[in-house]
Every structure is written in C-alpha cells, then in structure tokens.
Amino acid sequence: MKVLEEIINVQRAAWENTDAGLRVAATLAPRRDSIVYKAHFPDKPITPGVCMIGAVVELLSQASGKALQLAKVNNIKYLSMMSPDDVEGATLAATLNGDTATATFTKDDTVYAKMKLTLTSNA
C-alpha cells in the first residue's frame, strides 16, 4: 500500500541537502475516502501509526531519489491522535542523515508524533 497515494496526500513538499543531511517538509491532506479511515475506526477515524511511519519512508524516498525501506524503529512517541481533520494542513518534517531518519508530525501547537527510524536503501 502506498500511504502517500491511498491515505495521505502531500499538498506541498520541499527538501534541501544540509550539513545535517536531507531535510524535508511537507504539508498534508487526508484521503477521506480511504478504506483505512473507514475501518480505523468507523465512528471516530484516526491515522494509524504504521501509516505515519510509511509516509515518512515514502516521502524521504521521493526526496532522496532512493528506494528506502524501514529497517528498524528506534523510538516513536505518539503524543496525540491524528484524525483526518487533524491531517488537513498538518506538517511532516523529516531529516535523513546516513541511515537515520527523524520525523515529526505537527499542526499549529499540537505534536502528533515524533520518531527516529533506521532506513536502508534497496539500490
């Protein structure tokens, strides 16, 4: 499943290479018609954590031009539930330095998730 096609849309994205690695910032929008939101959960949909991880991997893959995959979850903190309404206009900020990715999902003053992942390249 492609998270960025089926569950979360990227409205805008920008990236740059810095001394700290590849930095990416994206503004998000939900795919409200996604089966994921209809099933997780029908009366109060939330974005599954695994989909948030998938969005990070896919966005960093696009920005780096490499087919990246998750090798290890080093640390994740889910701080607030992220409904489709929360996804609308939220920001995903991520950095890839070597094989270590860090990412944060935020909107206004709310932090939804912070994560540190190890990614590997299929290339």
FENZI-V842148 format. One record per backbone hydrogen bond with DSSP energy under -0.5 kcal/mol. CO is the residue of the C=O (numbers start at 1). NH is the residue of the N-H. Records with the same first field share a line. If there is no record, write none. Layout:
CO->NH / NH
This chain:
1->3
2->5 / 6
3->7 / 8
7->31
9->11 / 29
12->27
14->25
16->18 / 23
18->21
21->18
22->96
23->16
24->94
25->14
26->92
27->11 / 12
28->89
29->9
30->32
31->34
34->38
35->39
36->40
40->46
46->48
48->51 / 52
49->53
50->54
51->55
52->56
53->57
54->58
55->59
56->60
57->61
58->62
59->63
60->64
61->65 / 66
66->68
67->122
69->120
72->74 / 118
75->116
77->79 / 114
81->83
82->47
83->87
84->88
87->90
90->28
91->93 / 106
92->26
93->104
94->24
95->97 / 102
96->22
97->100
99->101 / 119
100->97
101->117
102->95
103->115
104->93 / 106
105->112 / 113
106->91
107->110
110->107 / 112
112->79 / 80
113->105
114->77
115->103
116->74 / 75
117->101 / 119
118->71 / 72
120->69
